[in-house]
Amino acid sequence: TAKTKTSIPKTKTNEQELFRVYGSSKAMLMKQSDTPLHKLLTDVFQSGVGVKLQHHLLGITFLEVLERYSAYFVHTPNARPLLLELTLGQGGAGHPHPLVRHKACATFCSLVKPLKNELLSCVDEVTRQAQRLLASNTLEMTSRCHLFESIGVLIAKTDGQVCCHEYLKIMAQPLFETLRGAVQSPSEGHAQHVTNSVDYLASLSKGFSGLLSPTMGRLQGDVATTWKEACELLVKVSELYSHLLPVREKVLMFVHRMIDLLGSGVRPYMIPFMRDMLRHTELGDLPKVVRVPTQLLQRLKNEVVDDVDEYFAPLIQRIFATTDTVWLEKITSLRTEQGREHIELLKAYVAMLVQASELECVRIFLTQRSNAILNTVLDSLQKGCVSPPEMEIAPYCYKVLLRMAQSWYTTVPGFSDFLASQIIPMTAYTVSRPDYNPHDMKSSNVAEQIAQMCLFLCTSAGPEAFMACFSSAWRLSPEQQQPAMQAFASGKSKEVKALIRGLVASGKR
């Protein structure tokens, strides 16, 4: 006789039940401290089994349990010193095995964020423990970054500017001294120390991001002054060491953090930063450089236009000295590492143009410095609309052109003619691409931007003049012209998108 096997089918209902039980146990732990689970965790954590037995696999597992049940320490104030001992003590960050040390630092960093209010009373002890660990040679760079980030989270939450500033100086001054030494006696032998110190400062600053409000530049007083002191040092570091790729990468990461933390307070340092970056940057890291003015324009908008204008044209010239829009025409670009780097750079470039075209920022294209590269920018946007290997670039190119049209249609001589002779025919070329699918989301985004552009031009040029251009570019038959006129007369992009969809389906483009 055949043996009958019985098993519980693995259904979605069973999986949901498991998640429900686990979730409810954590929720219960958050609300009560007298549950069986709470008592079990007390026994496990107080036993220090992961510390005493010293086996690295047991230590890693123990730290994973600690991280998973971080809610235990919310309702157990007496256990908070134990948390520091288990993560920063000899069985954690001081463990003989490097994997346990790394896991302990990463665990503490992840626990500090949800428990920062509960651990504020321990900030003195945490700072002492961190200094002890950082003074040793046992921790690798990533683990040290976790510690600096953890300290940043805690000291940013301390009460009062004076207290916060004192802790910040304790952690930042040794890094400042290292950088000052490297600036006073420049040598490539200092490169690794410079790279590490900048990385640690960036990690320390990451903890302060929790202080930010929707309006930038919230950091004030002595705390902001200390970070500005760091910026001044890094301007000098950048001047001397930006020819080294590892230093450039860390400096750029720090700059992005300072833009968020200091807001307009970072403006005096950006022109020398960008000058040094542009001197040495290469294809691989140029997209990161391009994202600096993008972030500045996004955060500070019109306030920073004059600053960005100082290096806007040189940056675009550097971009097209490094790459070319010909990469947009190569459908094979995405299949090679070199091709992907070129496409990433062009994406970063278009994202910068999107921010530059916002509000009054669009005037940056017409300044005396930038006017010389305007034709290059317009040509690149046209190619981005009709020939990118990824459809997601095209809608952003159309968005920039639309904002230019809205700002310059009546103010820049010849721009309305450019729109009629170049952009309207370009809309037909875009939807004639083999990979344009009106039912695809990316193609739908392109159609939305084309619809908005056409509606604007129809309103600005007048229905008759616009329809003459549109009918010629799209090769509309007399029977198709009436529905097209009705779609544009509606003033709704939804109607124009439906028109485009119908024309693509009929092959009349």
C-alpha positions in Angstrom: 0.0 0.0 0.0 1.2 3.5 -0.8 2.2 5.5 2.2 0.1 8.5 2.8 2.0 11.7 3.6 0.4 14.4 5.6 1.6 17.9 5.6 0.4 21.4 6.4 0.2 23.3 3.1 2.2 26.5 3.0 -0.4 29.0 2.2 -0.5 32.7 2.2 -2.8 32.5 5.2 -0.2 30.6 7.3 2.5 33.1 6.3 0.3 36.0 7.3 -0.4 34.3 10.7 3.3 34.0 11.4 3.8 37.6 10.6 0.8 38.5 12.8 2.1 36.5 15.8 5.6 38.0 15.4 4.2 41.5 15.0 1.8 41.1 18.0 4.6 39.9 20.2 6.7 43.0 19.4 3.7 45.2 19.9 3.0 43.5 23.2 6.6 43.9 24.3 6.3 47.7 23.6 3.2 48.0 25.8 4.1 45.7 28.8 7.2 44.7 30.7 5.7 41.7 32.5 5.1 39.3 29.6 6.7 35.9 29.2 8.6 37.2 26.2 10.0 40.1 28.2 11.1 37.8 31.0 12.7 35.4 28.5 14.7 38.2 26.9 15.8 39.5 30.3 17.3 36.0 31.0 18.9 35.8 27.6 20.5 39.3 27.7 21.6 39.1 31.3 23.2 35.8 30.7 25.5 37.3 28.2 25.7 34.0 26.5 26.9 35.6 23.2 29.7 37.4 25.1 31.0 34.7 27.5 31.3 31.8 25.0 33.3 33.9 22.6 32.4 31.9 19.5 31.9 34.4 16.6 28.8 32.7 15.2 27.1 32.7 18.5 28.1 36.3 19.0 26.6 37.4 15.7 23.4 35.5 16.4 23.2 37.1 19.8 23.5 40.6 18.4 20.8 39.8 15.8 18.4 38.9 18.6 19.4 42.1 20.4 18.6 44.2 17.3 15.4 42.4 16.6 14.0 43.0 20.1 15.2 46.5 20.6 11.8 47.4 22.0 12.8 45.6 25.2 15.1 48.4 26.1 12.3 51.0 25.8 10.5 49.7 28.8 13.5 48.4 30.7 15.5 51.5 31.8 17.8 49.5 34.1 18.9 47.4 31.1 20.3 50.3 29.1 23.8 50.0 30.6 23.6 46.3 29.7 22.9 47.3 26.1 26.1 49.4 26.0 28.1 46.5 27.5 26.7 43.9 25.0 27.4 46.1 21.9 30.4 48.3 22.8 32.0 46.1 25.5 34.6 43.3 25.2 32.0 40.9 23.8 30.8 43.3 21.2 32.9 45.9 19.5 35.9 44.6 21.5 35.4 41.0 20.5 38.5 39.2 19.1 36.7 38.2 15.9 36.4 41.0 13.2 32.9 39.8 12.1 31.6 40.2 15.6 33.2 43.6 16.0 31.6 44.8 12.8 28.2 43.4 13.6 28.3 45.0 17.1 29.1 48.4 15.7 26.4 48.1 13.0 23.9 46.8 15.6 24.6 49.7 18.0 24.2 52.2 15.1 20.8 50.7 14.1 19.6 50.6 17.8 20.6 54.2 18.5 18.2 55.6 16.0 14.9 54.2 17.5 16.3 54.4 21.1 18.0 57.8 21.0 15.7 59.4 23.5 16.2 56.4 25.9 20.0 56.5 25.5 20.4 60.2 26.1 21.2 59.6 29.7 24.1 57.4 28.7 25.7 59.9 26.2 28.8 60.4 28.5 29.4 56.7 28.7 28.8 56.1 25.0 31.2 58.9 24.1 33.9 57.4 26.4 33.4 53.9 25.0 33.5 55.2 21.5 36.8 57.2 22.1 38.3 54.0 23.6 37.4 51.9 20.6 38.4 54.5 18.1 41.8 54.9 19.8 42.4 51.2 19.3 43.6 49.7 16.0 41.1 46.8 16.0 38.1 48.3 14.2 38.0 48.5 10.5 36.9 51.7 8.7 33.2 50.7 8.2 32.8 49.9 11.9 34.4 53.2 12.8 31.9 55.0 10.5 29.1 53.2 12.3 30.4 54.5 15.6 30.7 58.1 14.4 27.2 58.0 13.0 25.9 56.6 16.3 27.6 59.4 18.3 26.2 62.0 15.8 22.7 60.7 16.4 23.0 61.0 20.2 24.8 64.3 20.5 22.5 65.9 18.0 19.7 65.1 20.5 21.4 66.5 23.6 19.6 69.4 25.2 21.0 72.9 24.4 23.5 74.3 21.9 26.3 74.3 24.5 26.0 70.7 25.4 25.7 69.5 21.8 28.6 71.7 20.8 30.9 70.3 23.5 30.3 66.7 22.5 30.7 67.6 18.8 34.1 69.2 19.5 35.2 66.1 21.4 34.5 63.9 18.4 35.5 66.3 15.6 38.7 67.9 16.9 40.9 64.9 16.5 39.7 64.6 12.9 40.4 68.3 12.3 43.9 67.9 13.6 44.6 65.1 11.2 43.4 67.2 8.3 45.3 70.3 9.4 48.5 68.2 9.5 47.8 66.9 6.0 47.2 70.4 4.7 50.4 71.9 6.4 52.6 69.1 5.0 51.0 67.9 1.8 52.0 64.4 0.8 50.3 61.5 -0.9 51.4 59.5 2.1 48.6 61.3 4.0 46.0 60.3 1.5 44.6 57.4 3.5 44.4 59.4 6.7 42.7 62.2 4.8 40.2 59.9 3.2 39.3 58.2 6.5 39.0 61.5 8.4 36.6 63.0 5.8 34.6 59.8 5.8 34.3 59.9 9.6 33.2 63.6 9.5 30.6 62.7 7.0 29.4 59.8 9.2 29.3 62.1 12.2 27.3 64.7 10.4 24.7 62.1 9.2 23.4 61.9 12.8 22.5 65.6 12.7 20.0 65.1 9.8 17.3 64.3 12.4 17.5 68.0 13.5 16.4 69.3 10.1 13.0 70.9 9.4 11.5 71.3 6.0 13.3 74.7 5.8 17.0 74.3 5.3 19.7 75.8 7.4 18.3 75.0 10.8 21.7 74.4 12.4 22.7 77.6 14.2 25.2 78.9 16.8 28.3 77.1 17.8 27.2 73.8 16.2 26.9 75.4 12.8 30.2 77.2 13.3 32.0 73.9 13.9 30.6 72.4 10.7 31.6 75.5 8.8 35.1 75.1 10.3 35.0 71.6 8.8 34.0 73.0 5.4 36.9 75.5 5.5 39.3 72.7 6.2 37.9 70.6 3.4 38.3 73.4 0.9 42.0 73.3 1.6 42.0 69.5 1.5 40.2 69.5 -1.8 42.7 71.9 -3.3 45.6 69.7 -2.3 44.2 66.2 -2.6 41.3 66.2 -5.1 43.5 64.6 -7.7 43.1 61.4 -5.7 39.8 59.5 -6.5 39.2 58.2 -2.9 39.5 61.7 -1.5 37.2 63.2 -4.1 34.5 60.6 -3.4 34.6 61.3 0.4 34.7 65.0 0.0 31.7 64.9 -2.3 29.8 62.8 0.2 30.6 65.4 2.9 29.6 68.3 0.7 26.1 66.7 0.1 25.7 66.4 3.8 26.7 70.0 4.5 24.2 71.3 1.9 21.4 69.7 3.9 22.8 70.7 7.3 23.9 74.3 6.7 21.6 75.3 3.9 22.7 78.8 2.7 25.6 78.7 5.2 27.4 76.4 2.8 27.4 78.9 -0.1 30.9 80.5 0.5 32.5 77.1 0.1 30.8 75.7 -3.0 32.7 77.7 -5.7 36.2 76.5 -4.6 34.8 73.0 -4.0 33.5 72.8 -7.5 36.6 74.4 -9.0 38.8 71.7 -7.5 36.4 68.9 -8.4 36.2 69.9 -12.0 40.0 70.0 -12.3 40.4 66.3 -11.7 37.0 64.5 -12.0 36.7 61.6 -14.4 33.8 59.8 -16.1 33.2 57.5 -13.1 32.7 60.2 -10.5 31.5 63.1 -12.7 27.8 62.3 -12.1 28.5 62.8 -8.3 29.9 66.2 -9.1 26.9 67.1 -11.2 24.6 66.2 -8.4 26.1 69.0 -6.2 24.6 72.0 -8.1 21.4 69.9 -8.6 21.1 69.6 -4.8 21.9 73.2 -4.3 19.3 74.4 -6.8 16.7 72.0 -5.3 17.3 73.1 -1.7 18.1 76.8 -2.1 16.5 77.6 -5.4 16.8 81.2 -6.6 19.0 82.1 -3.7 21.9 80.2 -5.1 21.5 80.8 -8.9 24.3 83.4 -9.0 26.7 81.1 -7.2 25.9 78.1 -9.5 26.4 80.4 -12.5 30.1 80.7 -11.6 30.6 77.0 -12.6 27.5 76.1 -14.5 29.0 76.6 -18.0 32.4 75.0 -17.1 30.6 72.0 -15.7 28.5 71.5 -18.8 31.6 71.9 -21.0 33.3 69.3 -18.9 30.4 66.9 -19.2 30.5 67.1 -23.0 34.3 66.9 -23.1 33.9 63.6 -21.2 30.8 62.2 -22.9 28.6 63.0 -25.9 24.9 62.7 -26.7 25.9 60.0 -29.3 25.6 57.6 -26.3 21.9 58.4 -26.3 21.7 57.0 -29.8 23.4 53.7 -29.0 20.8 51.1 -28.0 23.7 48.9 -26.9 24.9 51.5 -24.4 23.3 49.8 -21.5 25.1 46.5 -22.2 28.6 47.6 -21.4 30.1 49.2 -18.2 31.4 52.1 -20.2 28.0 52.7 -21.8 26.3 52.6 -18.4 28.7 55.2 -17.0 28.0 57.5 -20.0 24.2 57.1 -19.6 24.5 57.7 -15.8 26.3 60.9 -16.5 23.7 62.1 -19.0 20.9 61.3 -16.6 22.6 63.3 -13.9 23.1 66.1 -16.4 19.4 66.1 -17.3 18.4 66.1 -13.6 20.5 69.2 -13.1 18.8 70.9 -16.0 15.4 70.1 -14.6 16.3 71.8 -11.3 17.9 74.7 -13.2 14.7 75.3 -15.1 12.6 75.6 -11.9 10.9 79.0 -11.2 13.3 81.9 -11.8 16.3 79.5 -11.9 15.7 79.3 -15.6 17.5 82.6 -16.0 20.8 80.7 -15.3 20.7 79.7 -19.0 20.7 83.3 -20.2 23.6 84.7 -18.1 26.7 86.1 -19.8 28.6 83.0 -18.7 26.0 80.4 -19.7 24.7 82.0 -22.9 27.6 80.6 -24.9 26.6 77.0 -24.1 22.8 77.5 -24.6 22.8 76.0 -28.1 24.7 73.0 -26.8 22.1 72.5 -24.0 19.2 72.9 -26.5 20.8 70.4 -28.9 21.3 67.8 -26.1 17.7 68.2 -24.9 16.4 67.5 -28.4 18.5 64.4 -28.7 17.4 63.3 -25.3 13.8 63.6 -26.5 14.1 61.5 -29.6 17.0 59.0 -29.0 17.6 57.9 -25.5 18.1 54.1 -24.9 15.9 54.5 -21.9 12.5 56.2 -22.3 12.7 57.7 -18.8 15.1 60.5 -20.0 12.7 61.9 -22.6 10.0 63.2 -20.3 12.5 65.2 -18.3 14.0 66.7 -21.5 10.5 67.8 -22.6 9.9 69.2 -19.1 13.0 71.4 -19.3 12.0 72.6 -22.8 8.5 73.3 -21.6 9.7 75.5 -18.8 12.0 77.3 -21.1 9.1 77.9 -23.5 6.9 79.2 -20.7 9.6 81.7 -19.6 11.0 82.7 -23.0 8.3 82.4 -25.6 7.7 86.2 -25.7 11.0 87.4 -24.1 13.8 85.7 -26.0 14.0 86.7 -29.7 13.7 83.7 -32.0 12.7 81.2 -29.4 9.1 80.9 -30.6 10.4 80.1 -34.1 12.7 77.5 -32.6 9.7 75.8 -30.9 7.7 75.8 -34.1 10.4 74.6 -36.4 12.2 72.2 -34.1 10.1 71.1 -31.1 6.7 70.4 -32.8 8.3 68.1 -35.5 10.4 66.5 -32.7 7.2 65.4 -30.9 6.4 63.2 -34.0 9.9 61.8 -34.1 9.7 60.8 -30.4 6.5 58.6 -30.8 7.9 57.1 -34.0 10.6 55.3 -32.0 10.3 51.4 -32.3 10.2 51.0 -28.5 7.5 53.7 -28.0 4.5 51.8 -26.6 1.5 54.0 -25.7 0.4 51.5 -23.1 3.7 51.5 -21.3 4.1 53.7 -18.2 7.4 55.3 -19.4 5.9 56.0 -22.8 2.8 57.4 -21.1 5.0 59.8 -19.2 6.5 61.0 -22.5 3.0 61.5 -24.0 2.0 63.6 -21.0 4.9 65.9 -21.5 4.3 66.1 -25.2 0.6 66.9 -24.5 1.5 69.7 -22.1 4.0 71.2 -24.6 1.5 71.1 -27.4 -1.3 72.7 -25.3 1.1 75.5 -24.3 2.1 76.1 -27.9 -1.5 76.0 -29.1 -2.4 78.7 -26.6 0.7 80.8 -27.2 0.8 80.7 -31.0 -2.9 80.5 -31.6 -4.9 77.4 -32.7 -4.6 78.1 -36.5 -0.8 78.6 -36.6 -0.2 75.7 -34.2 -2.5 73.3 -36.1 -0.7 74.2 -39.4 2.6 73.2 -37.8 1.3 70.1 -36.0 -0.6 68.8 -39.1 2.5 69.1 -41.2 4.8 67.5 -38.7 2.4 64.6 -37.9 1.2 64.3 -41.5 -2.4 64.4 -40.6 -5.1 63.7 -43.2 -8.0 66.2 -43.5 -10.2 63.6 -41.6 -7.8 63.6 -38.7 -7.4 67.3 -38.4 -10.9 67.9 -36.9 -10.5 65.5 -34.0 -7.0 66.9 -33.3 -8.4 70.5 -33.2 -11.1 69.3 -30.7 -8.5 67.7 -28.5 -6.3 70.8 -28.3 -9.4 73.1 -27.9 -10.4 71.0 -24.8 -7.2 72.2 -23.0 -6.9 68.9 -21.3 -3.8 66.8 -21.5 -5.9 63.6 -21.2 -7.6 64.4 -24.5 -4.3 65.1 -26.2 -2.8 61.9 -24.9 -5.8 60.0 -26.3 -5.2 61.7 -29.7 -1.5 60.7 -29.6 -2.4 57.2 -28.8 -4.8 57.0 -31.7 -2.3 58.5 -34.1 0.4 56.0 -33.0 -2.0 53.1 -33.4 -3.0 54.2 -36.9 0.7 54.7 -37.9 0.0 58.4 -38.8 2.9 60.3 -37.2 
